[in-house]
Amino acid sequence: MSASAIFGCRLVAAPPARSFPGAKTASPSRVEYGGLVIENSSRPQKKATAHHRKSRPKKTQPWDVKRGPAVYPPLPEMPPEWTLVSEDIAAADTTVEAEAEAVAA
């Protein structure tokens, strides 16, 4: 719904201060198009990664510049998630369980 439909009259916008049509710039962060004003940030902040890269401590000492990353010993091998059980061991387990149930009963 337009403003003229609500108020029943036309809105008059002030002409730009300069004689040529288009945008006039009041300041680097503010642009005016007729009566419409668009404001920008004059000092936008860096986003996370750009900020961390720009503000990280720099290596200036010769001994530090030549230094490489830390070397750690390799991690031990992870145990397998599943262990295959042979039939002999599975049969022995069932006899142990059966003996335990017999003792408990």
Beta strands, then each sheet from edge to edge (+ up, - down):
strand 1: 24-27
strand 2: 30-33
strand 3: 36-39
sheet 1: 1+ 2- 3+
end
